[in-house]
Amino acid sequence: MHRLYVMCDNCAELSEISFSPSLKEIGAFAFSVNTSLEKVTLPPNTELVSDEAFSRCTSLKTVTVFSEALKMSATALDECTSLYAISSVTIPYTIRKTAADTA
């Protein structure tokens, strides 16, 4: 199982992330406060995006999710002001609960 934990907290140059297809989990705060991050693509095998994994990524505009079994923390995208302003989160219709809903 491939997991990412504090991977690039507070990076300034990272603008786009595409993960390995084997990624299962992104840990808490893994990419938080990456102010240049604009695009994230989560592969089909991703099962969990933890608390504040992408929080305060103020330039984040697009999150694409291909996993139908994803549990995403209710705080995973906290304070991503560009994302909320343009409402461009793509999530498969089969996802109905956040990680907080299943706790």
Salt bridges, closest charged atoms under 4 A:
GLU25 OE1 - ARG3 NE 3.31
GLU52 OE1 - ARG56 NH1 3.08
